[in-house]
Amino acid sequence: MQIQLPKPLQPMFSPPPSPSNTIFMDFSSGNKALDTLDLSDTLQMNRFVFGQMEAAGATYGFGGYLEDRAIYRRSTHFTPSDGPARSIHLGVDIWVKAGSPVFLPLAGKVHSFQVNDTYGDYGPTIIMEHTLPGQTLYTLYGHLSPDSLQDLVQGKTFRAGEELCRVGDFPVNGDWPPHLHFQLITDMMGNTGDFPGVCLPEEKQAYKVLCPDPIVFFPELHR
């Protein structure tokens, strides 16, 4: 789906992610380095993520859109014992230190927010609604700090470039190494405060339409 975004977009982080300060991270099932990790151990996973970033001299780790991921084996939220496993990631992750501020790239209003506190879920979550030429777009911000939800009300407006939230730390962020899950949504399908961020492999094409690639919000990384 073609999204008509205003230009220039406001950067979501300061400094903005760029090739000089960002590494692309691979959490796909094909990454054999993940086979050596106990994915249920958040401290071990945190050392793995930030160890890679430190070795590369990077401020950010980035990636994950439509990635078929092994890391969801850590939680029954994605791999229930009585059903098929979800593994296709529908947004991008920006791995960065806890407490890092996140700035709104587009003017918008609060659609909904809540704490999704199942182990492995989003933790504190905000969904914003944006009016674009000929369409409405929603942006989801997951794995936030609890205080990011303070003073929020449905319909509250934010200017482009205004601080919206901060990246949360584990365990309150869904028990993940600190990062922002950022996702585009074209139809909320009646959801509030939550939206699937991971789907079944057979649902990939349908969700690809509902959740376009967020890379357009990171122009310096857009290849």
C-alpha positions in Angstrom: 0.0 0.0 0.0 1.4 3.4 -1.0 1.5 5.9 1.9 1.8 9.6 1.1 4.0 11.0 3.9 4.8 14.7 4.4 8.4 15.6 3.9 10.6 16.1 5.7 9.6 13.7 8.4 10.6 14.5 12.0 13.3 12.0 13.3 12.1 9.6 15.9 15.4 9.5 17.8 18.2 12.0 18.5 20.6 11.6 16.8 18.6 9.9 14.0 19.6 6.4 13.1 22.0 6.4 10.2 24.5 4.0 8.6 27.2 5.5 10.7 25.5 4.8 14.1 23.3 1.8 13.4 23.8 -1.9 12.7 21.2 -4.2 11.1 20.4 -7.0 13.4 19.3 -10.5 12.4 16.9 -12.4 14.6 15.7 -14.8 11.9 15.5 -18.5 12.3 18.5 -18.7 10.0 20.8 -17.0 12.4 22.8 -19.8 14.0 24.2 -17.6 16.7 20.8 -17.6 18.3 21.1 -21.4 18.7 23.6 -20.8 21.5 21.3 -18.6 23.5 18.8 -19.4 26.2 16.1 -17.1 24.7 14.0 -17.3 27.9 16.9 -15.6 29.8 16.4 -11.9 29.2 19.8 -10.9 30.8 21.6 -13.3 28.4 19.6 -11.9 25.4 20.4 -8.4 26.6 24.1 -9.1 26.6 23.9 -10.6 23.1 22.0 -7.6 21.7 24.0 -4.8 23.3 27.3 -6.7 22.9 26.8 -6.7 19.1 26.0 -3.0 19.2 29.0 -2.2 21.4 31.4 -4.2 19.2 30.2 -2.2 16.2 30.3 1.1 17.9 26.6 1.5 17.3 24.0 3.5 19.1 21.1 1.6 17.5 20.3 -1.9 16.3 17.6 -2.0 13.6 15.6 -4.4 11.6 13.0 -7.1 11.6 10.2 -6.2 9.2 8.6 -9.5 8.0 11.5 -11.4 9.5 10.6 -15.0 10.3 12.0 -15.1 13.9 13.4 -17.7 16.2 13.3 -15.5 19.2 9.5 -15.9 19.8 10.2 -19.4 21.0 10.8 -17.8 24.4 7.1 -17.0 25.1 3.9 -19.0 24.9 2.3 -15.7 23.9 3.6 -16.6 20.4 4.1 -20.4 20.6 1.0 -21.8 22.5 1.1 -25.5 23.3 -2.3 -26.0 21.8 -1.9 -24.1 18.4 0.4 -22.9 15.7 3.3 -20.6 16.4 3.4 -17.0 15.2 6.8 -16.0 13.9 6.5 -13.2 11.3 7.4 -9.8 12.7 5.2 -7.0 11.4 7.1 -3.9 12.5 10.7 -2.8 13.0 12.7 -2.9 16.2 15.1 -0.1 17.2 17.3 -1.5 19.9 18.6 1.3 22.1 19.3 2.1 25.7 16.4 2.2 28.1 15.1 5.7 28.8 15.8 7.0 25.3 13.1 9.5 24.2 11.0 8.7 21.1 9.7 11.7 19.1 6.6 11.6 17.1 7.4 11.7 13.3 4.0 12.9 12.3 1.4 15.1 13.9 -1.3 13.0 15.4 -3.7 12.1 18.2 -3.8 9.3 20.7 -6.0 6.5 19.4 -5.5 4.2 22.4 -3.0 3.0 24.9 -2.6 0.2 27.5 -0.2 -2.1 29.3 0.0 -5.4 27.5 1.7 -7.2 30.3 1.8 -10.9 29.2 5.4 -12.2 29.2 6.9 -11.4 25.8 4.1 -8.9 24.8 4.5 -5.2 24.2 4.3 -4.0 27.8 3.3 -0.3 27.8 1.9 0.6 24.4 0.7 3.7 22.6 -1.2 3.8 19.3 -1.3 7.1 17.4 -3.7 8.1 14.7 -2.6 10.3 11.8 -4.6 12.0 9.0 -2.8 11.8 5.7 -4.0 12.8 2.2 -6.8 10.3 1.4 -6.1 8.0 4.3 -5.8 7.4 8.0 -2.6 5.8 9.3 -1.9 4.4 12.7 1.5 4.0 14.3 2.2 1.7 17.2 4.9 2.2 19.8 5.6 -0.9 22.0 7.9 -1.8 24.9 7.8 1.6 26.5 8.5 2.9 30.0 5.5 2.9 32.3 5.6 6.6 32.8 5.1 7.0 29.0 1.4 6.4 29.6 1.1 9.0 32.3 -1.2 12.0 31.5 -2.4 10.3 28.2 -6.0 10.5 27.2 -7.7 9.3 24.1 -7.7 12.0 21.5 -4.8 14.0 23.0 -2.9 15.7 20.2 0.9 15.8 19.6 2.9 17.9 17.2 5.4 16.4 14.8 8.8 16.3 16.6 7.2 16.3 20.1 8.4 13.7 22.6 5.8 11.0 22.8 7.3 8.3 25.0 10.5 6.6 26.2 12.0 3.2 25.6 11.3 0.9 28.6 13.6 -1.5 30.4 12.9 -5.2 31.3 10.9 -6.7 32.9 8.3 -3.9 32.6 8.6 -3.6 28.8 7.3 -7.2 28.2 10.6 -8.6 29.5 12.7 -7.8 26.4 16.1 -6.1 26.0 15.4 -2.4 25.6 14.0 -1.5 22.2 11.1 0.2 20.5 8.7 -1.8 18.4 7.4 0.5 15.7 4.6 -0.6 13.4 2.4 0.9 10.8 -1.3 -0.1 10.6 -3.8 0.9 8.0 -6.9 -0.6 9.6 -7.1 -1.2 13.4 -9.9 -3.8 12.8 -11.6 -2.8 16.0 -8.5 -3.2 18.2 -7.6 -0.7 20.9 -4.4 -0.4 22.9 -3.0 -3.5 21.1 -2.6 -4.9 17.6 -0.8 -8.1 16.5 2.9 -7.5 16.0 3.6 -11.0 15.0 1.6 -13.2 12.7 1.4 -16.8 11.4 3.6 -17.5 8.3 0.4 -18.2 6.3 -1.0 -14.8 7.3 2.1 -12.9 6.0 0.7 -11.5 2.7 -2.6 -10.3 4.3 -0.7 -8.5 7.1 1.8 -7.1 4.7 -1.1 -5.0 3.3 -2.4 -4.1 6.8 1.1 -3.2 8.1 3.4 -1.7 5.4 7.1 -1.5 5.8 8.1 1.2 8.4 11.5 1.8 6.8 10.0 4.9 5.1 10.1 6.6 8.5 13.9 6.1 8.7 15.1 7.8 5.5 18.8 7.5 6.2 18.4 3.8 6.5 16.0 3.4 3.5 18.0 1.5 0.9 
